[in-house]
Amino acid sequence: MRYRCPYCRAELSAPPRDGHCGACGRVMRVPTPTSAAERAARRRQRERILLQAERQRLQIHAAPSARALYSPKVLFAVMLVFAVVGGTLVRRAKPLARARPRLPHQVALQHLDTLATALGRYRFHTGAYPATTPGLRALLNPDGMPGWNGPYINQLRPDPWGTPFHYARQADGAVQLFACGPDKRPGTPDDLRPDPAAFDPGTEWTNGWVRAIHRQPGALIMRREWAAPAAGGTP
């Protein structure tokens, strides 16, 4: 058997010593002699590897099977996606669910400002605030004042503590409007009053003025009977 160095291409009549080429001195690997059965086994192994590679290539390029959608792995992935999306929605909804209701004094101040603005519009149309009697009921029902163009509010409610809002027109034409607060007694430190600027709604709203009953057709106008103020006292 003759050998040839893969580097210098020199032909050797005998296997190189220690694997070194006698011409160039480089290390060369000498193939070990094999039998015909070993060569046949290696050939069959190469064929199996090539066949397996071809099958994998066809699976990669082939269209996905419908059965694959029902496999446990796919179902688990879909369930995981739904769980993540659902958890995100729940986390975003929790702040809304934990929103605290407004405190009673905040509701009372808002109602007072609304009444003050309605009184300002009543004064713009009629030239004066309503008299102490009928008081705030004049914002709902005509009281005989020329120019009345209400109703100016949808409903007249008591304050959050169940006490009517106190209203009175003074001799100089100014008005008193306040809520009694938690103690339900007028003239105490917990009385709540509206923002003075709320009594002057300006004139920008006049061109688009719509009565309250037409602004919210579905709202119920509640008519509440108020007790007449005592002589010389606060209503």
SEFIDREN-675908 format. One record per atom (N, C-alpha, C): residue in one letter; x, y, z. Coordinates in pm, whole numbers, plus 50000, padded with zeros to 5 digits. Layout:
N
AXYZ/...
REM end
This chain:
235
M500864988150000/M500005000050000/M500895012350000/R500555021949917/R501305034149907/R500495045349972/Y501195055550024/Y500575066650094/Y501015079750029/R500215089950041/R500535103149985/R500285113650092/C501275122350109/C501135133350209/C500115143450156/P499115147650239/P498125157250191/P498675171450179/Y499915173850227/Y500465187450225/Y501445189150108/C502455180550105/C503445181949999/C503195172549881/R502195164149893/R501805154849788/R502895144449759/A503765142249853/A504835132249832/A504275118349856/E504705108749772/E504265094849784/E505225087249876/L504635079649968/L505405071850064/L505095057150043/S506085049050045/S505895034650025/S505545027450152/A505815033850267/A505515027850398/A504835038250485/P504105033950584/P503445043550674/P504455052550742/P504235065250756/P505195074350819/P505375071050966/R506575073651015/R506865071151154/R506245082351240/D505635078151347/D504995087651441/D504035097051370/G503565093051251/G502605101251181/G503195113251112/H504515114851102/H505155126251037/H505575122350896/C505345131750803/C505745129550665/C507265130050655/G507835120150583/G509285120050570/G509795131150482/A508955137150393/A509405147550302/A509285161450364/C508135164750422/C507915178350476/C507915178750628/G507785167450693/G507825166950839/G506505170350907/R505475172650831/R504185175950892/R503475163350938/V502535165551034/V501805154251088/V500685150650993/M500575138250958/M499525133650870/M498855121550934/R497515121050920/R496755110150978/R496665098850878/V497085087450921/V497095075750833/V495815067950860/P495005065450758/P493775057950780/P494075043550821/T493275039250917/T493455025350961/T492735016050865/P493275005150838/P492614995850744/P491334990250805/T490294989550725/T489004984450769/T488584973150678/S487674965050736/S487174953850658/S485994958150573/A485564949250484/A484424952350397/A483144953750479/A482984945950587/A481784946750670/A481704960250741/E482864965150790/E482874978150858/E482534989250760/R483084988550639/R482784998850540/R481294998650504/A480684986850494/A479254985850463/A478414991550577/A478824989050703/A478074994450817/A478135009750819/R479305015550790/R479415030150785/R478565035950672/R478525028850559/R477725033850446/R476245033950482/R475775023250550/R474365022850591/R474045033850695/Q474995036650784/Q474775047250882/Q474665060850814/R475515063350713/R475425075950640/R474085077150568/E473605066050513/E472315066350443/E471175069350539/R471215063650661/R470165066450759/R470185081250801/I471365086650817/I471475100850855/I470915109750744/L471265106550619/L470735114550508/L469225113250497/L468685101150519/L467235099350511/L466525107050622/Q467065106850743/Q466455114250853/Q466515129350829/A467615134050774/A467725148350743/A466715152550637/E466485144050538/E465505147250433/E464095147850491/R463755138450581/R462425138750643/R462225151650726/Q463225155650801/Q463115167850879/Q462965180150790/R463675180050677/R463555191350585/R462145192350529/L461545180850495/L460185180950443/L459185185450549/Q459375181850676/Q458475186150783/Q458555201150806/I459735206650793/I459885221150813/I459165228950705/H459265224750581/H458655232050469/H457205228350446/A456715217950509/A455325213850488/A454385222750568/A453105223650527/A452095231550599/A451795225050732/P451495233150836/P451205227250968/P449945218750965/S449985208151037/S448835199251042/S447775204551139/A446495201851107/A445425206351196/A445475199251330/R445985187251332/R446085180051458/R447065186651553/A448035193951496/A449015200451582/A448365211051671/L447235216851624/L446565227151704/L445945221351830/Y445685208451831/Y445065202151948/Y446085194952035/S447325197252009/S448345190852090/S448395197352228/P448835190252330/P448905196052465/P449775208452473/K450845209052397/K451725220652402/K451015233152350/V450295231752238/V449585243252182/V448485247752276/L447715238452331/L446635242152424/L447205248852548/F448305244152599/F448915250452716/F449375264552684/A449945266452563/A450395279952525/A449215289552515/V448085284852457/V446895293452446/V446345296952584/M446295287152673/M445815289752808/M446725299552882/L448015298552858/L448955307752922/L448755321952873/V448515323552742/V448275336952687/V447005342952746/F445935335052753/F444685340052812/F444875343752959/A445665335953031/A445895339053173/A446645352153189/V447635354553103/V448395367053112/V447515378953078/V446735377852970/V445845388952931/V444795391453039/G444205380653092/G443205382453197/G443785388753321/G444995384653361/G445625390853477/G445895405553457/T446295409253335/T446535423453306/T445255431553316/L444165426353262/L442895433453269/L442415434753413/V442605424253493/V442165424953633/V442975435253710/R444285435853685/R445115445653754/R444725459853717/R444355461953590/R443945475453550/R442575479053603/A441735469053624/A440385471953674/A440355474153824/K441345469253898/K441345470654044/K441375485154089/P442195494154028/P442145508054073/P440775514354059/L440025510553952/L438685515953936/L437755510554044/A437935497554076/A437075491854180/A437395497654317/R438675501554337/R439065506954467/R438825521954476/A438255527954373/A438005542454377/A437085545854494/R437535554954575/R436785558354693/R435635567854657/P434485566154720/P433385575554695/P433725589154752/R433105599354696/R433365612854742/R432835614754883/L433505622954959/L433085625955095/L431835634555093/P431015634055200/P429775641955202/P430005656855184/H431055662255245/H431255676755232/H431645680555090/Q432325671355014/Q432625674054875/Q431365674554791/V430435665254818/V429155665254745/V428375677854778/A428365681954905/A427625693854945/A428185706254876/L429495707654870/L430095719354804/L429765719654655/Q429755708054591/Q429395707654449/Q427945711954429/H427045707054513/H425635711054500/H425475725954527/L426215731354624/L426115745654653/L426575753954534/D427675749954470/D428145757454352/D427125756554238/T426475744854224/T425455743554119/T424275752654146/L423835753254271/L422725762154307/L423125776654289/A424355780254324/A424805794054307/A424815798054160/T425285789154072/T425275792253929/T423845793653877/A422935784953923/A421535786053882/A420925799153930/L421265803454052/L420765816354102/L421305827954017/G422565826853975/G423125837253890/G422405838153756/R422025827053699/R421285827253572/R419855832353594/Y419275828753705/Y417945834153738/Y418015849353747/R419035854353814/R419185868953827/R419425875353691/F420185868653603/F420445874253470/F419145875853392/H418215866353406/H416955866853331/H415925876053395/T415865876353526/T414795883753594/T415255896953652/G416545899153669/G417065911653724/G417295911153874/A416915900653944/A417105899654089/A417085885054129/Y417625882454248/Y417575868954301/Y416165865854350/P415825853054362/P414495849754415/P414315855054557/A413065858054592/A412765862154729/A412975850454824/T413045853654954/T413225842955052/T412125832555040/T410935837055010/T409825827954978/T409385831054834/P409455822154739/P409585807454757/P411005802354769/G412025810654766/G413395806154782/G413895798154663/L414565787154692/L415175779154585/L414145772354497/R412885771654541/R411855765754455/R411635773954330/A412025786754333/A411885795254214/A412785790654101/L413805782854132/L414675777554026/L414015766153950/L412965760354009/L412245749453944/L410955753953880/N410185762453951/N408845766353906/N408775781453891/P408025786553794/P407875801053779/P407275807153906/D407855818553946/D407385825354067/D406765838854036/G406435840953910/G405795853553871/G406765864353832/M408065861953838/M409045872253801/M409135873053650/P409005885153593/P409145886653447/P410535882253401/G410575875353290/G411845870653234/G412275856853281/W411445850753369/W411825837353417/W411925827853299/N413045820753288/N413295811953173/N413875798653222/G413255793153325/G413745780753382/G413025768553327/P413135757353388/P413845755453516/P415365756253501/Y416005760853607/Y417445762853608/Y418185750953668/I417475742153737/I418055729953792/I417095718553763/N417615706553764/N416785694853736/N416005690153858/Q416595691653973/Q415955687054094/Q416535694554213/L415755695154319/L416155702054441/L416225691754553/R417435688954596/R417635678654698/R418135684954827/P417985677754938/P418635682255061/P420125679655055/D420845684555153/D422285682055156/D422565667455193/P423815662955184/P424105648855212/P423715644155352/W423455653455444/W423055649555579/W421535650355598/G420795652455487/G419345652355493/G418705665455533/T419455676355539/T418915689455577/T418785698155453/P417665705655439/P417535714455323/P418625725155322/F419035729055203/F419965740255189/F419275753055233/H419955761455308/H419385773855358/H419615784955257/Y418545792155229/Y418605803255135/Y417785814755189/A418295826955172/A417545838955211/A418085850755132/R417185859855090/R417605872155023/R417535883455124/Q418635890855136/Q418725901555232/Q418125914455176/A418055924455260/A417425937055220/A418205944055109/D419535942355108/D420345948855005/D420385941054875/G419645930354864/G419585922354741/G420545910854738/A421515910454832/A422425899054838/A421705886954896/V422325875254879/V421675862954924/V422615855355017/Q422005847255101/Q422725837655183/Q422365823555137/L423385815755111/L423185801955067/L424245793455135/F423815783755212/F424785775155280/F424105762055318/A424965752155353/A424505739355405/A424875738555553/C424015732455634/C424225732055779/C425365722855820/G425755713555735/G426835704655769/G426375692855854/P427325685555910/P426965673255983/P426085675756105/D426225687356172/D425415689456292/D423985693756262/K423685696756133/K422325700156088/K421785712756156/R422655721456203/R422225733856267/R422855745656195/P422105755856161/P422685767556093/P423465776156191/G424415783556134/G425195792756214/G426265786356299/T426735774556265/T427785767656339/T429045766656252/P430195763856314/P431445763856236/P431495753856122/D430665743556123/D430745733656015/D429835736955898/D429255748955894/D428445752855780/D429315753555654/L428735749955542/L429445750055413/L428795760255322/R429615768155253/R429105778655164/R429715777055026/P429025781854922/P429545780354785/P430655790254756/D431315788054644/D432315797454596/D431615810354552/P431995822054604/P431315834454564/P431335836754413/A432385831954344/A432445834054199/A431385826054126/A430815815754190/A429805807554122/A428505815254100/F428265825854174/F427035833654156/F427065841854027/D428225843453967/D428345851353844/D428745842153731/P427785836253658/P428115826853550/P428625833753425/G428625847153421/G429055854153300/G427955854253195/T428335857653074/T427345858652965/T427655849352848/E428745841652855/E429095832952743/E428075821952722/W427345818352827/W426395807252818/W425055811552759/T424795824452746/T423445829052713/T423005824752573/N423895825152476/N423495821552339/N423115806852327/G423735798452408/G423405784252402/G422575779652520/W421835788752582/W421065785252701/W419945775452666/V419885764552741/V418835754652728/V418315751752868/R417025750952884/R416465748453015/R416925734853067/A416965733953198/A417455721653260/A416605709753221/I415305711553210/I414425700353177/I414685695153036/H415245703652949/H415555699352813/H417005694552802/R417845698952892/R419235694352890/R419325679552924/Q418515674853018/Q418475660753056/Q417015656453060/P416455652852946/P415015649552943/P414635638353038/G415575629153067/G415225617953152/G415315620853300/A415815632453337/A415975635453478/A414635638953540/L414415634453662/L413175637053733/L413335649753816/I412435658953798/I412445671253876/I411665668754004/M412345669554115/M411725666854244/M411285680154307/R410025681054338/R409495693154402/R409365690454551/R410065698154628/R410085696054772/R409435708154839/E408555705454932/E407915716255006/E408845720755118/W409035733755126/W409915739555226/W409065747155330/A409515746355452/A408805753655558/A409085768455546/A408085776655572/A408245791255565/A409185795455677/P410085805555651/P411025809855753/P410325816855868/A410845815155987/A410285821856102/A410555836756095/A409675844556153/A409795858956146/A411065863456215/G411885870956139/G413135876056194/G414225865856210/G414015853556164/G415005842756179/G415595838756047/T416545829756049/T417175824455928/T416355812955875/P416045812655746/P415225801855690/P415935788555702/
REM end
